[in-house]
């Protein structure tokens, strides 16, 4: 069975007194993917993707409500997507696999 991780609300606030974690919503799809991922969320200011060894492989600070990026040129594995949104940072696992179930 595939792992379904389409929606999450696991934002890590930088300053808990200024961030209402429940107001943030995120969709990442498809996950797992053979390369192209899409992220939907409001007011993302920047994002980064780290490979399984922790090396930064992709970043962008000019982001809108929808992000699409392609990791098909990278090795299979579990990557980390880091999103910055006002006073909160979210880290989400991305599964890059050429075998789709």
PATI-708819 format. One line per 10 residues: number of its first residue (from 1); for each residue x, y, z of C-alpha. Coordinates in Angstrom, 2 decimals. Example, Ala and Ser with C-alpha at 12.3 -4.5 7.8 and 13.67 -1.06 7.14 Angstrom:
REM residues 2
1) 12.30/-4.50/7.80; 13.67/-1.06/7.14
REM end
This chain:
REM residues 101
1) 0.00/0.00/0.00; 1.29/3.50/-0.77; 1.97/5.95/2.02; -0.49/8.85/1.84; 0.89/12.12/3.18; -1.16/14.73/1.38; -2.09/17.05/4.20; -0.33/18.03/7.41; -0.45/20.73/10.04; 2.91/20.11/11.68
11) 4.34/23.64/11.65; 7.17/24.32/14.06; 6.71/27.85/15.39; 9.82/29.95/15.91; 8.00/32.03/18.50; 4.98/30.22/19.93; 3.46/33.40/21.31; 3.16/34.87/17.79; 2.07/31.85/15.74; -1.20/29.92/15.74
21) -0.07/26.52/14.44; -3.63/25.41/13.63; -4.10/28.15/11.03; -1.47/26.68/8.68; -2.39/24.07/6.12; -0.12/22.30/3.68; -0.60/19.88/0.80; 2.30/18.00/-0.80; 1.57/15.71/-3.74; 2.29/13.23/-5.07
31) 4.30/11.81/-2.21; 5.94/9.42/-2.99; 6.90/10.78/-6.40; 9.22/9.81/-9.23; 10.44/13.41/-9.41; 7.92/16.27/-9.64; 6.41/17.45/-6.35; 3.76/20.14/-5.89; 3.25/22.07/-2.66; 0.15/24.15/-1.86
41) 0.11/26.49/1.13; -0.58/30.15/1.80; 2.15/32.76/2.16; 5.28/30.63/1.96; 8.26/32.97/1.91; 10.96/30.44/1.08; 11.62/26.74/0.71; 14.60/24.37/0.78; 15.05/20.71/-0.08; 17.73/18.56/1.56
51) 18.93/15.19/0.27; 19.16/12.05/2.47; 22.66/13.07/3.64; 21.43/16.52/4.73; 22.96/18.42/1.80; 20.95/21.38/0.50; 19.96/20.55/-3.10; 17.31/23.18/-3.88; 16.16/26.50/-2.47; 14.06/29.46/-3.48
61) 13.12/32.63/-1.64; 10.63/33.94/-4.20; 7.70/31.69/-3.48; 3.94/31.93/-3.92; 1.05/29.78/-2.72; 1.94/26.93/-5.08; 5.39/25.43/-5.68; 6.36/22.75/-8.16; 9.86/21.33/-8.38; 11.57/18.36/-10.01
71) 13.93/16.02/-8.16; 14.06/13.39/-10.92; 17.78/14.06/-11.48; 18.58/13.01/-7.91; 19.00/9.59/-6.28; 16.06/7.79/-4.72; 15.56/8.32/-1.02; 13.88/10.39/1.64; 14.37/14.11/1.21; 13.39/16.89/3.61
81) 11.29/19.82/2.45; 11.69/22.89/4.66; 9.14/25.68/4.27; 9.36/29.11/5.91; 6.15/31.03/6.51; 6.24/34.25/8.56; 7.33/33.07/12.03; 7.08/29.32/11.41; 9.20/26.61/9.81; 7.87/23.28/8.61
91) 9.93/20.24/7.73; 8.22/17.49/5.75; 9.56/14.21/4.36; 9.49/13.73/0.61; 9.89/10.23/-0.81; 11.64/10.11/-4.17; 11.17/6.71/-5.81; 11.24/5.50/-9.39; 8.99/2.60/-8.38; 5.41/3.85/-8.11
101) 2.90/1.54/-6.46
REM end
